[in-house]
Amino acid sequence: MNLKEFFNMKQIYAIHCDTEEKAIKLLKAFDGMGKTWRTGDKYVTKTYWDNYREKTMYSNFGTFELEDSWVEHLDSVIEFDEIEDFKEPKTFMKGDLQDSDIIVLRNQDVKLIQRFSETSMICLGKSGREKFSTLYTSDLKHIDNKEYDVMKVHRNPPGMWFVDFKNAPLVYERLELKEQIVIIGRSQGKLMYKRQEKKKMTLSQIEKELGYEIELEEI
């Protein structure tokens, strides 16, 4: 359940926050949605977490509640960590690969995954059969050659072999920042742009660049 669904429920629901940190985060999110306490006050004015501490719950009707008082309505209590808005996005890892998945490498090679157990996998391709389990790190990078890093994973129907993988659902794509060189322009053969690289310098080199002596002070 997400917060929008939480507030759209006609019946009373409550979110349990067992730490003050979670309570603050939740009430800030409530405030960002334009919601207020039942009194009309902003949620960020006070958390009331100290009243019931680790048993504190916040309802979708603008109130804070004691967990013990909801024993008969536990089906309408949601843990903070179960709210979709606060879940950390999951990173696709080697352990998420399934049998018959199709992987596309950086060098555009296409291979089929065969998974035998949690720790045993091989990949099949034009170059033959390779032991995927030992050749790749947990984040799908090749241990020796980045040209063999996994860039995409398509989910092939279970038990199927090579098909037109482009029609199979894409379940993972590696996103990388690319370095860009911006050329501003040219004017009568003059240099208009030059990349300034970081470099290490000694104290004497810095003084030479500045044209005067400097003295370092301890902070």
N, C-alpha and C positions, 0 to 999 in steps of 0.2 A: 504494500500500500504506500502511496505517496501522500504528501501533505494536502494536495488539492482534493484527493479522494477522501482523506480524513475529515476535512471540513464539509464535504458534500454529503456525508452520512447523515441520515435523518435520525438514527438512534444515537445515543451517547456512546462515544468511544473515548479512550484515554491512552496517552503515551507515557510509559514508565521511564523515568530518568534516575538511574541509580548513582549518578555523580552530578555535582553542581556544574561541571564543565558541559555535560550533555544538556542540562537544563538551560544554561545560557545560550548554547548553540540553537536549541529548539525554539526558545522564545524570540531570539533574533530573527529566525526564519519566519515565525508567526508574524512578527512586526513588519517584516519585509513584504508580507502578503496583504498588509493593511488590516490585520486582525487586531482586536483589543481584548483586554480583560472584560468580564461581564459588567464591570463598573464603568467601562468606557475608557479606562486608563490604558496607556501604551504598555505592551508586554515588557518592554525593555526597562521600565521604571523599577520593577522589583520581580524577583524570581519566586519568592516564598519557599525556596528549596530548604531553608533552615527549619521550616515548620515540621516537615516530615522526613527530611534528609533522604536517605537511600530508598525510602518508600514513597517518594513523591511522584505523582502522576498529574498530567495536564490534559483536560478534556477538550473536546471540540465545541464546547458551549461556554468557553471563557472562564473556566474555574480550575483550581488546583485541588487534587484529591489525595486521600490517604489510601495506599494500596490495600491495606487490611480491610477497608470498608467495601472493597469491590470483590470480596471472595465469591459471591454468588454471580458475578458478572465477568469472570476471568476471560471468557471468550471475546470480550470487547476491550481487552487490555493489550496494547501493542508495545513491544520493547523498542526503545529508541533505535537500537542497531538494526531493527527490521524495516525501518522507514527508508524507502528507496532514495529519498533526497540526500541521505547522509552516508550512503554506501559508497565506498571507494571503488572506482572503476577497476574491473579485473583485467590484469594483463595476461594475454595469451602466452602460455608457456609450453615447454616440451611435453609436460605431463597431460596437456589438454588435447594432444593429437589423438585421433581415433584411427582404428583400422580402416584402410581404403581412402584416407585423406590424400589429396593431391597437393604437393608442395611445389612452388615455383622459386627457384634460386635467383640470386643476384645476376648470375650469368645467363639467365633465362632458361636454364635446364629445367625440365619438368620431371618429377619423380613421384612414385606411388609409395605410400607408407603401409607397411605391414606390421601390425602390433600384436605381439604374442602375450605380453604381460605388462605390468606396471613399469618394469625396467628394461624390457627387451623389445627393441624395434629395429627393423631394417627398412631401407628404401630401395626401390627398384627403378631403374632408368636406362638410358642408352648406354651408360658406362658400366652397366651390370648391377650387381647386388652389393650394397654397402651396409655396414653395421651403424645405423643411425644413432643408436643409444650412446656409443662411445665417441662418435665424431662431432657431436653437437652439444653445446652448453644448454642450460635450462631455458635461456631466452632465445633459442633457435639460431645461435651463431656458430659457424664452423670453427673448430679449434685451431686450424692452421691457415685457412685461406678465406678471406672475407667475400671472395667471389662466389663462394658456396653457401653464404648466409641465406636462410629462408626469408623470402620477402613477402610471399603470399601463401595462404592455405585455403584450398577449396574443399568443401565437404562433399565427397563422392558418396552416392548411395551405398550402404554397407554391402560388402560382398561383391561389389562391381569392380572391374578392372578399368583400364584406361578408356575413357569416353571423352567427349568434347568437354574438357574441364572448365572452359569458359562459361558453360551453362550451369555448372555446379555452383551452389551458394558460396560466396566468399566469406569465410569466418575470421580471417586475420589478414592484415596488411601492415607491414612494417613502415612506419613513418619516420623519416629522417630529415634533419635540418640540412639544407644545401647551402654551401658557401656561394655568395654572389659577388661578382666583380662588376661594379657600375662604371661604365665609361661615360663621362659627362659630355665630352665632345673634343674636337680638335680645332685649334685656331692658329693658323700660320705656322704650323709645325711645332707649336709650343705644347709642353706637357700640361694637360688640364687636370689629371688625376694621378695620384700615386698612393699605393697602399702603404700605410704606416704600420710596420710590424713591431711587436714588442721585442725589446732586447735588454739583456742584462749589462750593467755598466758598473765599473769600480768608482770609488770616490774621486780618484784623480781624473778619470774620464769625464765624470759629471762636472767637475770644476773647469776642465778644459772647454766643455761645451758652453758653460755659463760665462766663462771669461773672468771668474773671480773665485777666491777660496771660500769654502763653506765650512761651518762647524756643526757637528751633530750633537744634539742634546738628548739626554735620556728622559723618557716620559715616565 
